[in-house]
Amino acid sequence: MSQPGPRIAPLTPPYPPEIQAQFDRIMRGAPPLVLFRVMAGHSRAWDKFRAGGLLDPGPLSLRQREIVIDRTCALTGCEYEWGVHVAIFAGPAKLTAEEIRATVGGDAASPCWSLAEQALIAAVDALHHRATLSDAEFAVLAKHYDEAQILEIMLLCGFYRMVSYLANGLRLPLEQNAARFPA
């Protein structure tokens, strides 16, 4: 069964030169994602979206960042963004097949996670379900992560929940080379 197209049409090539330059910078030679093409058609939304990006080197390791993003996207049912991140970053982040599956079907107690990663998953789950952390959850997180890292975790959860709203709400078709949720 064919999936309906996105609810807001993405830009099609040729792109205006400034948009093409932005795509080139972000995508490093790969074709721009449908999400980017939709957002770039609306300059205010595109500017705000790009300003909120958290893929630069921050206080978390690549692995920690991707666990937060993958889990957030999985909890929101956003196969689009989860699949893009798994396809691009799971290898460099050294996530195993079991860990990738656990971002979707596991929880903080999944045996594939270290204690620090269990605290990370528990925090993502709490933020997703309750939009806060209990004192106990915060204390466990603070055993493994400093203040800058905890802020980054919260920012990533919020930003990728927004990305999930966009991808799910716009009904974006899955990217061709992206991973798919485990069966």
QUICOR-V916480 format. One line per field, one symbol per residue. ss: DSSP state (~ for helix, > for strand, _ for the rest). psi: psi as a letter, one per 40 degrees, with the letter a starting at -180 (. if undefined). burial: I if it has 16 or more other C-alpha atoms within 10 Angstrom, else O. A space follows every 50 residues. Layout:
# QUICOR-V916480
ss=???
psi=???
burial=???
This chain:
# QUICOR-V916480
ss=________________~~~~~~~~~~~______~~~~~~~__~~~~~~~~ ~__________~~~~~~~~~~~~~~___~~~~~~~~~~~_______~~~~ ~~~~~_________~~~~~~~~~~~~~~~~____~~~~~~~~~~__~~~~ ~~~~~~~~~~~~~~~~~~~______________
psi=hihiiidhhiiiiiiiddddddddddefdiiiiddddddeegdddddddd dehfeihaeiiddddddddddddddefgdcddddddddedddefhidddd ddddeaadeheeiidddddddddddddddefihidddddddeddiidddd dddddddddedddddddddefhiiideiiiii.
burial=OOOOOIOOOIIOOOOOOOIOOOIOOOOOOOOIIIIIIIIIIOOOOIOOIO OOOOOOOOIIOIIIIIIIIIIIIIIIIIIIIIIIIIOOIIOOIOIOOOII OIIIOIIIOIOIIOIIIIIIIIIIIOIIOOOOIOOOOIOIIOOOIOOOII OIIIOIIIIIIOIIIIIIOIIIIIIOOIIIIOO
